[in-house]
Amino acid sequence: MKKIAIAGRPNTGKSTLFNALTGTRDALVHDRPGVTRDTICGTMKFREDCTLCDTAGLENARAGIAAESTNMAIDAISGADAVLFVVDGRTGLLPEDMNWARAVRRKTKSPILLLINKSESGKRLGDIHEFYKLGFGEPALISAEHKSGFDAIFEFINHAVPADTQNNSVEHESRVKIAILGQPNVGKSTLVNRILGENRQIVKDEPGVTRDTVKIPAKFYGRDILLMDTAGLRRKSNVRDDVETLSALKSLDAIEKADVVILVVDATRDIENQALGIAARVYDAGKILCVALNKWDLVPADERDEKLLNLKHHFTNSFHQIIKPMMLAISAEKGTGVQNMFKRIYEQCDISTANAPTSLINKIVGELVEARQPPMSRLKRPMKIKFASQTGRHPMRITINVGGASDIPESYTRYLRRGIANALHWEHLPVVIEYTKSENPFD
């Protein structure tokens, strides 16, 4: 796909423009400059063959996160087929705009459109003729917030980037969407970089580096995937910053958009209650969950067997909804265990797309009932299980038609769920049992 990069110094409205052109809220928007750190990519609404990239604000920093963000932004600009260079019409032309305009011209030979943002009110605009000094030709006046002036952008992109007649919709639908979640500083971005084979995400030994949910299409271990690297989730009591609050909401929203969630935890520590809470959200959303025990290489070799057993025991006892949690030891930094983890994930994806034959489900349920009869109801009426079938996927949903008692205890439902999951190899998948009352008036 063709790539369009949005560039400019901090706080000119690049992320607002990105959200408007993609029709999403994927880019975090805040009045504070420097909120965007990683490069965020998405599909344009009016050109589905084009990927739009929101880059970090260009800053003259020699070290630290700002320097790494700027370097990644420059890389994205260099690899783009066209560039939208955004300036702030209210503040007027600044020396930083001049400096970065020269840098962008050196880094790319692709067409560049100059956008004067925040131009909704002519009274608040500075001298727009100053912006001709940037060397990008005639600027276009836009308001990203009010979505005005976009015709110039559409015309520029259609002219600069010829339309790709190939239909990519099937390719997009076949991608496995994988969200990577976890607490701060457990190695999420390191894992993303390991999968991509490049330093795409900023990695620092400090929490809160990633702020946006970054979506990255990739091919790994033979399959097309869409990776979603999310901001670290902390306890609510520790979140005192509104930017971090917005980041956390985007992280949780990624669960709904994913097929698979990799919950990264630090294997050198015990699993915390917050990680269990995230796992519960994943299960309730009907998604496949993989718990990645990262930094396994830091666990002493003679303690690993006992450590793994204790972690699985803790997780299983605290989170009974999943029959058998998929917990795998990896080292994102060294790459060990990562391919095996994806092999297991792909296996579960294939299993989760299947529809079990109704005859098989009835046979399994019948054997389970024969082995352990349902309890009597509070009214001492027997419960008759008549018919069962699979009625949904993601989660795997089994609907059982019953007669007689309707107040089936949760303990018996858990028994049925475990038995069905074991028989159909759904142990790692969320399984839901629903009951419907028989409509036969003679029951």
N, C-alpha and C positions, 0 to 999 in steps of 0.2 A: 504493500500500500504506500501511496505517496504521503510524505510527512510535511506538515506546516508547523513551524515553531513560532510561538509568541515570545517576544523578547523586549527588554527594557529595564530601566533601573527599578528599585523597589517602590511599591505603593502607587503605581500608575494605573492600576485596574486590570492587570493581565488576567488574574484568576476570575474576576467577574466576567471578562470577555470570553474566557474559556468556557465557563458554565453556560453563557448565553448561546455560544455557537454549537455546543454539544447537546444542549437541552438537558443538562444534568446539574447536580450540585456536588460533583466529584471534587472540585478544587475548593479548598478551605479559603473563605473570604473573611478578612478582618481589616479594620482601619490601621492596625499596627503594621509597619513595614517589616519585610523579611519573614512573613509567616510561611510562604512557600519555600521549601528547601530542596525537595526532590523534583524530578521532572515528571509531571502528570500527563498521561496521554488518554485520548478518547476519540470516538468517531464523530465527525461533524454531521449535524442533522441534514444539511442540504447536499452533502457530498459524502456518501457512505464509503467511497473508495479512498477517502483521505483521513489520515490520523492527525489530530491536532495535539500539539504538545505545549503545555503550560510550563514555562521554565522559571527558575528562581530569579529574583531581582538581581541584576548585575551590580556587584559591589567591589570596590577597590580594597580588598582584604588580602593580606599575605599569608594568613594562617587561620585555622579554626574552621567552624562549620560554614561561615560565610564564604570563605575561600573555596571550600569544596563544592558548595552549592553553585558558585559562579563558574567553576571549572566544568561542572556537569551541564550547566546551561549553555556554555560555549560549545561543548561537544554536541549538544542537541541542535544548536544553530548550525554548526558545521555540516551536520548530516541531513539537514532539512532541504526539501525541494522548493520551499518558499518561506519567507519570513514576514511576520507582522511585527513591526517595531512600534511599541506603544509609548507615548509621552503624555504628560499631564498638562492639559490646556489651561488649567486654573493657575498653576505655578509658573507657567511660561517655560522658555528654554533655559535649562540649567547646564553648567559646565559638565556635569556627569553625563547628560544626554549626548553632548558633543564627543566626549571621550569614548563612550560605549558605541556610538554610531561608527566611529572610526574602527573600533575593534571588530564590530560585526562585519563591516565591509571587507576587512582583511581576512576574516574567517570563512566567508561564503561568497560564491559567485552566483548564488540563486537570486531570483527576483525578490525585492524588498518593498513592502508597502508601509508608508509612515501613517500611523493612526494618532490623531490628537484626541485623546479620550477626555471625558467629563466636559463635553462641549454642548450640553443640553441648554445652557444659558449663555447667550452671546455676551451679556453684560459682564459675566465673570471671566471671560476669556482674556488672555493676554494678547500680545501682538503675534498673530499666527504666522506672519511673514518671516519672523525670526527662525521658524522651524525649517525654512528652506536651506539654512546653513548646514543642516545635517547631511545634505547631499543625496537625499532619497527622492527628490522631485516633489511633485504636488502632494500635499498631505490630504488625508480624508478626515473630516470632522465626524466623530462618533460619540455616542454615550453608551458604554457597555451596560450600565445599570438600567437604562431605559430602552435598550435594544434599538437605538435609532442610528441611522447612517450606515447600516450594514450592507446596503446595496453595493457600495464601493468595494467592500470586502468580498462579496460574492463574485462581482465582476472580475476583480483582481485574481482570485483563486481559479476561476474557470478559465481565465486567459493564461495564467502562469503554469497551471498544472492541468494538462489535458485529462479528460475524464477516462477512467479505466472501465472499459465495457465488460470486464469479467465480473461475474456475480460472486461475491465473497460470502453471501448470507449462509450458505450451507456450511462453509468452513467455520464461520463464527458459531453456528449452532452446535457443531460437533466438538468445540473446545470444552475441556474440563475446567470449570471455574474453581480455583483454589484460593481460599482466603487464609492468610497466615496471621494468627492472633496470639496474644500472650501479654504478660506484664512487661514493663520497660526493661530493657537491657538483658533480655534472655537470648538474644541472637536472631531475631526475626529477619532483619535486613541482611545479616551475614548469610543466612540460609537462602534468601532471594538471590544474592550475588553468586552463591555457590551454584544454584540451579542455572542461572543465566550464563555463568562462566565469565562474568565481567563485573567490574565495580560500578554497578548501576545505581545502587542505593548507598546513601551516606552511612557509614558505620563509625560510631564513637563509643568509647567505654564510659558512657554517661546516659542516663535515662532521658526520654523526651526528644530525641533527635528527629525521629519520623513524626510528622504531624498530619499529613494527608494520607488517605488511602490511595496508594499508587497501583494502578492497573497496568500490567505488563504482559502482552502476548508473547509467548515463547513456545519452543518445541523442546521437550525433554523426555528422554528415555522412550522415544518413538511415538509420542503423542503431542498434539497441539493442546496447549493449556493457556489459561489466562490467570496469571498470578496477581493476587491482591495483597500487597504489603501494607499493614495497618499500623496505626500509632499504638504504643504501649498502653495497656489499661491498668490504672491504679485504683485503689479503694476510693470511694467517693469522698471520704473524710480527708484524703490527701490531695484532692483536686481543688485548688483555689484560684485557678486561672481560667478565664472564659475560653481562651484558645484551646487549652487542653480539654475542656468540656466538649467543645465542638469536635475535636479530634476523636474523643472517645465515642461520641454518637455516631460518627462516620465508621469507626471500627466495628461497632455493633451492627450497623446497617449492612456491612459487608457479609455478615452471616446470612442474611436473607438473599443476597445476590449470588452466593456461592453454591456449588455442588458438594464441595468438600471443605472442611475446615481443619487446618493443621494447627493444633494448640501447642505452642512451643513453651516448654517449661525448663527451668534450670535443674539439671539432674544432680547438681551438687547440693541442692536444698530440698526440703520436703515440699510436697504439693500443697499450696495454700488454698484457703477456702475460696478466694476469688477465682482461681483457675477452675475449681469445681463449679462455680457459678456460671462461668463462660461455657463449660461443657454442658450444663443444663440448658442453656439458651440454644446451643447447637442442636441438642436432641429435640427440644420443643419445636425447632424450626424444621425438623425432618431431614437434617443434613448428615452426611457421613463425617465422623469425627476420627481424627488421628492425633494421638498425643505424642509429640516428639520430645523425647528426653534428651535435650541438647547438652553440650559440654560433657558428654559421656567420657571423653578422653581424660578429663580431669578427675574422674572417680578412680581411686586406687584399684588396680586389677583384682586384688584379693577381696575387695568389698563389693564387686559389681553384681554377683549373683544374688547376694542377700539384699543389696540396694534395690535391684529390679523387682525382686519378690515383694519387698516392703512397699514400694511405690504402687505396684499393681494392687496389692492388698488394700492399701489406703484408698485408692481410687474406687475400687469395686465396692468397698464397704460404705463409702460416702456417696456414691452415685450409682444406685441400683438399677436405674432405667435401662442402661445398656447391658446386655447379657454378658458380653466379654469385651472390655475396652481394648482398642487397638493401640498399644503403647510400644513404641519402638525407640531404641537407643541410637542416637546419631551424634556426629560432631560436624556442625555446619562449617566451622573453620577449616577442618581437615578434609571434610567430604565423606568421611566414613559413615556408612549406613544410609546415606541419602538416596542412592539408587534403589536399594532394597525397600525403603519406605515408599517410594513412588510405585514400585512394582506391586506392593500390597494395596496401595490406594487404588490403582487402576483395576486390580482384581475386584475390589469392593464396588467400584463404579459399574463394572460389567454385571456383577450379581444384582445390583440395585435396579438395573433396567429390565430385569426379567419379570415375567408374569407366571406365577406358579399355577399349574393346572388345578382346576377346582376339585377334580377327583382326588388328586394327591393331598390337597389341604383337608378334605373331608376324611380321608383315610388317617392322616396324622392326628386330627382332632378326635376322631373316633377312638384311636388307640390310647390317646391321653386320657379321655373320659373313662374308658374301660379300666385303665390302670389306677385312676383316682376319681371316684365319683364326686360330682359337685355337691357341695353342702346344702342342707335344707335352708329355706328362707326363714325370715323371722316369723312368718305365718305358718311355718312347718309344711310348706308346699315344696315338692321336688322341682328342681330345675331340669328341663329337658333341652339338651343341645341338639338341634335338628339339622342345621345346614350351615356350612362355612365356605367363604370364598374370598379371594383377594380383590379388594376394591380400590386400591391406590398404591402409589409408590412415592417415596420421598416425603413422609415416611412410608415404610411398608405397612399397609393397612389391611387387616383381616376383619371382615364383618361376619359375625356369627348370629344366626337366627335361632332364637330360644323360645321355648314355651314354658308355662308354669311360672316359677319365681323370676322376678326381675331384679331383685337386689343381690346381685352377684358380688361376693366379697372381693376386695382387691387382691387378697392372697391367692385366690384361685385364678384370677386374671393373670397374675404374674407367673403362676405355674403354666398356664396355657401359652403365654407369650414365650417363656423360656423353651418349652417343648417344641413349639412351632419353629422358633429361630434356630434351635439346634438341628432340627430335622432338615431345614431348607438352607442351612449354612448362612443364616442371617445374623449370626452372633454379634457381628461388629456394626450392624445397622440398627437404626431406630425402628422399632416395631410397635404398632398401635393395635390394640384389640377393641373392637366396637361390638355392641350387641343391638340387635333389633328384635322387637317383640313379634311373635308369630301372629299373623292376621287371621288365622283359622278360628272361628268362633267356638268350635267344639273342643279346643285345647283347654 
